[in-house]
Structure formats: structure tokens, C-alpha cells
């Protein structure tokens, strides 16, 4: 959704989700190409199309909300960034380099006993890399949440287990 970039907007919108008992999987917020306007992307667990429509209607009623789009059933480009700190004594670092290469991930920090890996991509890709790194001993994970755009007017199969609302 696009909103006026004013104090309290995010709080009011997340309060709406809380009051209605909707679980937010992720939120991303950032400025747009237009000054004073921000884009918020919510990934929300919903039961069906009716629930997604209800959320969209409730969001459209909010002050400072300019436009709401449910892009669940559309072709989208979705990305997430994750930083993963992994135990990595020098003896296993080459193994980790080899493991992360197919994911186009990179090591952004190295210490005596660990490395920090940066990965970007679709949430399933990020999750797959995290799963592969678990045997090495994950010390910390920081994820940004999903942000997304529609690709074009092409339609994709709807999946109302997770709704992408921007």
C-alpha cells in the first residue's frame, strides 16, 4: 500500500491487524519515488479470498492510506535480504564459500570464529540457504521481510494461505 509518510501511520495500520487478530508474517516500509509517500508491504496469513478482501477494505478506510493492492494472485517479483552469522573456524570456511556460491550469497564479515553471510532473493531461497547453514551452527539471523512489486498484468495462481498486500 502507499501511504502518506507521517508519524503514527505504521502504528495505526499494525493496530488494525492486531485488533482483527491477523498475523503479520513480515512488514517492509520505505520511501517511494514521490516525496512524502511511503510504500508498505505486508505478508499476512489469511484463510481465504474473502478475508484478504476484508483486510483490503479495512486498510482503505484508514487515514493517510492512499492505495491498497492485494497482489496475491498476480505475478510478482518478491525479494528479501538476510544476514546470517555462522560459526566458521578457518577449517570449514572454504566449504561454506562453496555452499553459498549457488545462492549468489556473499560473505560480508569475517572474524576469528565466524562469518556473516548476506543473501537476497525470494523468501524460499533465503530459507533454503538458512536450512543448509544450520549444521555449521547459526549464531544469529536478521531478515528484512519481503518486499514486492507486480511484474505485469499476468495472473498467477492465487494462494490465500499467504497474502501479499502492498
N, C-alpha and C positions, 0 to 999 in steps of 0.2 A: 504494500500500500504506500501511497505517497501522502505525506503529512506536512503541515507547517512545522518548521523547526523552532519549537518554543519549549520553554521549561514545563515539565509535567506531562507532556503528551505521552511519552512512553509509559509512565506510571498509570495514567488513566486507561490506556489500552490494555496493559497487562492486568490491571484491576478488573476489567471486563471479563477477561479469560478466567481469572480466579473466581469471580462471583458465579460464573456459569459452570465451573468445575471442568474446564477444558485443560488438558495437559499440553503445555508448550514444550516441544522437543528441542527447538532452537529458535533464537531470535538474532537477526543481524540488523544493524541500523547504520546508515551512513548518508552523507550529503549526496545530492544529485547534481546534475549539470546545471540546475536552476538554483540560484542563490535563495536561501530561506526555505528550501524544500528538502526533506529527507525521505529516503526510501527505507521501509521496514519490511523484512521478510520473516514470516513466521512459519515454522513447520509444526503442525498441530495434529495430534491423534484424534481422528473422528470415526464415527461408526458408519456413516453413510452420506450420500449426496445431500440429503435434507439437512443434516447437521452442518455441513460445510456452507450451505446456502444461508442457514440461520446465523452462523458466525459472520458471514459477509454482510448481511443486512444489519446486524448489531454494530459492526465496525463502521459502516457507512453513516450511522446516526451520530457518531462521535464528533465533537467539536474538534477542529483542526485536521480531521481526516479529509483529504482531497479526493482520493480514488482508491478503491479496493478491487483487487483481481484475485480470483481463485484460479490458479494455473495448474491445478492437479491433473486435469485431463488434457493438457496441452504439451506439445513438445517443448522441452525446456533445456537450458544449459544451467546446471547446478554445480556449485563449487564450494569447497570447504578447505580451510587451512588448519593443519595440526602441527604442533611441536611435540616431539616425543623424546624424553630423556631416557636413555637406555644404559644399563651397566655395560661397559665395554673396556675391559682391560686390553692392552695392546695385542694380546694373543688372538683376540676374536674380531678385531676391527676390520680386517680385510674381508672376513666372512660377512660382516654387516654391510660393508660397502657393496659387495656382490648382491646381497639380498635386496637392498633398497634401489639398486640401479633400474630394474624393470618398471618401478613405480615412478621413475623420474623424480625421486626424492633426493634431498641433499643433506649433507652434514653441515650444520651451521655453527657448531661449537664443539670443541674437544677439550676434555680435562683429563687428568691422570687416570680416572677410573670410569668415565662415562662419555657419551657423545649425545648431542642434541640433533635430532633429525627433523627436517622440515618437509612436509608433504602437502601437496594441494591436489584437488580433484573432486570427483563425485564422492559423496559420503561413503558409498560402498567400497570404493578404492581405499579411502583413508582407513576404514575399519579393517579391511583385509591386511593392510600393512601393519597396523597395530597388532592384529592377531599373530602375524608372523614374527613380530618382535618380542612377544611375551616370553618365550623361552630364554631370552637373554636377560630378562629382568628389567621391567619397565619401572623407572623411578617416578616419573611424572608425565602427565599428558595434559596439554592445553589445546582445546579445539575452539574454533571461531563460531561454529554454527554454519548452517547452509545459507548461501545467498543464490538467487536465481533470476533468470530472465526467460521470457518466452523466445523460442527460436524463430518461429514464423507462424503462419496461420494453420500449419499442420496440426492435426489432432493425434494424440496418443491415447492409449487405453487408460481409463480412469481407475484409480486405486484409492478408495476413500478410507483406507486404513491410516494413511498419512496424507494430509492436505498441505499444499504449498500455497500460502496466501501472501500476496505482495500488494 
